Amino acid sequence: MALLAVEASLVVRKELHPALQYLLLEAAAEIHGGPEIFHKAVRFPAAEAVSLPLSARPREFYQSGVPYVYRVFPLWFAGLAERLLILLIPLLLVVFPVFRFVPAIYQYVIEHRIYSLYGQLKALEAELEQAGPGPAPHHVAEALEDLARRANHLSVPLRYSQRLFILKSHIALAKGELQKRQSAVSPEAIDTIIAARR
């Protein structure tokens, strides 16, 4: 429609699709962007003070031009991609720290398995030391056997296999110490112990 006016406003409804708003602004800039009688070049369309509020799409268009997604992708996909980006950015802000902490949690779980066996071994060694040079309590030998069996069945990733091997070596040393104590007890001492228990 041919109009004679000092200024003209390009007005659309709120529900007009964002992609169509960008297309309309691009077309207006291409057709009316040149110099006219009443305005210089690149004077229309512009973010001028008007009686109606300026929506987010034109404001973005005037600041940085058409968004990247609308320049690269087809019109139908650009609107979808823009919405997905709005959803994905907050989601990534939540998911990224989770993915960052997952390896640390996994490492803690694996190390906890190994170190819990170490704690039990330390308690058994302390019990052996408290028992003195004589024969060790019977439950200590059973507990060491159970500890060795659990360490042999413990499955860990390759990077933790050295720690598990060291744990198994320490259990074997404790079992060797226990066997030395048991073999060092003379048969007379055993008869004395049995007689004392009766």
C-alpha positions in Angstrom: 0.0 0.0 0.0 1.5 3.4 -1.0 1.7 5.7 1.9 2.9 9.3 2.4 4.3 9.6 5.9 7.3 11.0 7.7 7.7 7.7 9.6 6.0 4.3 9.1 5.9 1.4 11.6 6.0 -2.2 10.7 3.5 -3.9 13.1 2.8 -7.7 13.5 0.8 -9.7 15.9 2.5 -11.4 18.9 1.8 -14.9 17.6 3.6 -14.4 14.3 6.2 -17.1 13.9 9.8 -15.9 14.8 11.1 -17.1 11.5 8.5 -15.1 9.6 9.4 -12.0 11.7 13.0 -12.3 10.6 12.0 -12.8 6.9 9.7 -9.8 7.1 12.5 -7.7 8.6 15.0 -8.9 6.0 12.6 -8.1 3.1 11.8 -4.7 4.6 15.5 -3.9 4.9 16.2 -5.1 1.3 13.3 -3.2 -0.2 13.2 -0.1 1.9 16.8 0.0 3.1 17.9 2.5 0.4 17.6 6.3 0.6 14.2 7.8 0.1 12.8 11.4 0.1 12.1 11.4 3.8 15.0 9.3 5.1 18.6 8.3 4.5 19.9 4.8 3.6 19.6 2.1 6.3 17.0 4.2 8.1 14.1 1.8 7.7 13.5 -0.6 9.3 15.1 0.6 12.5 14.5 0.3 16.3 13.0 3.7 16.7 10.8 4.8 19.6 7.3 4.0 18.6 4.0 3.8 20.6 4.0 0.0 20.4 6.6 -2.1 22.3 9.5 -3.6 20.3 9.5 -7.4 20.5 12.5 -9.5 21.2 13.0 -10.7 17.6 13.3 -7.2 16.0 15.6 -6.1 18.9 17.9 -9.1 18.2 17.7 -8.4 14.4 18.8 -4.7 14.9 21.6 -5.6 17.3 23.2 -8.6 15.5 21.2 -9.4 12.3 19.5 -12.6 11.6 20.5 -15.4 14.0 23.0 -18.0 12.8 20.4 -20.9 12.9 18.2 -19.0 10.5 21.0 -18.2 8.1 22.3 -21.8 8.0 19.3 -24.1 8.4 16.0 -24.3 6.5 13.3 -22.2 7.9 11.3 -25.1 9.4 14.4 -26.5 11.1 15.8 -23.2 12.3 12.8 -22.5 14.6 13.0 -26.0 16.1 16.8 -25.7 16.5 16.4 -22.3 18.3 13.9 -23.8 20.7 16.1 -26.9 21.3 19.1 -24.6 22.1 17.0 -22.7 24.7 16.3 -26.1 26.3 19.7 -27.6 25.9 21.8 -24.8 27.3 20.3 -25.1 30.9 20.3 -28.8 30.5 24.0 -28.8 29.7 24.7 -26.6 32.7 23.2 -29.3 34.8 24.5 -32.4 32.9 28.1 -31.2 32.5 28.9 -31.0 36.2 27.3 -34.4 36.6 29.5 -35.9 33.9 32.5 -34.2 35.5 31.8 -35.8 38.9 30.9 -39.3 37.7 34.5 -40.4 37.2 35.4 -39.1 40.6 32.5 -41.0 42.2 33.5 -44.2 40.3 37.1 -43.8 41.5 35.9 -43.4 45.1 33.7 -46.5 44.9 36.6 -48.6 43.5 39.1 -47.3 46.0 36.6 -47.7 48.9 36.4 -51.5 48.0 40.1 -51.9 48.2 40.7 -49.7 51.2 37.8 -51.4 53.2 39.7 -54.7 52.8 42.9 -52.9 53.9 41.1 -51.7 57.0 40.0 -55.2 57.9 43.6 -56.5 57.3 45.0 -53.8 59.6 42.5 -54.8 62.3 43.5 -58.4 62.0 47.2 -57.5 62.1 46.6 -55.4 65.3 44.8 -58.4 66.8 47.8 -60.6 66.0 50.2 -58.2 67.7 48.0 -58.0 70.8 47.9 -61.8 71.0 51.7 -61.9 71.5 54.3 -64.4 70.4 52.1 -67.4 71.2 49.6 -69.1 68.9 47.1 -66.7 67.2 43.4 -66.9 67.9 41.6 -69.4 65.6 39.2 -66.8 64.2 42.1 -64.6 62.9 43.2 -67.4 60.5 39.6 -67.8 59.3 39.3 -64.1 58.8 42.5 -63.9 56.8 41.4 -66.8 54.6 38.0 -65.0 54.0 39.9 -61.7 53.3 42.2 -63.5 50.8 39.2 -65.0 49.1 37.3 -61.7 48.8 40.5 -60.0 47.5 40.9 -62.7 44.8 37.2 -62.3 43.7 37.4 -58.4 43.7 37.1 -57.1 40.2 38.7 -53.7 39.5 39.6 -51.8 36.3 43.1 -52.2 35.0 44.4 -48.9 36.4 43.6 -50.1 40.0 45.1 -53.6 39.5 48.4 -52.6 41.0 46.7 -51.5 44.3 44.8 -54.8 44.4 48.0 -56.7 43.8 49.7 -54.9 46.7 46.7 -55.7 48.9 46.9 -59.4 48.0 50.6 -59.3 48.8 50.0 -57.8 52.2 47.3 -60.5 52.9 49.8 -63.2 51.9 52.5 -61.7 54.2 50.0 -61.7 57.1 49.1 -65.3 56.4 52.8 -66.2 56.2 53.3 -64.5 59.6 50.4 -66.5 61.0 51.8 -69.8 59.7 55.2 -69.0 61.2 53.6 -68.5 64.6 51.6 -71.7 64.4 54.6 -73.7 63.3 56.8 -72.2 66.0 54.6 -73.7 68.7 56.1 -76.9 70.0 54.0 -80.1 70.5 54.6 -79.9 74.3 53.2 -76.4 74.3 50.2 -77.6 72.4 49.6 -80.4 74.9 50.0 -77.8 77.8 47.4 -75.5 76.1 44.9 -78.4 75.5 45.4 -79.6 79.1 44.9 -76.0 80.4 41.7 -75.6 78.4 40.2 -78.9 79.8 
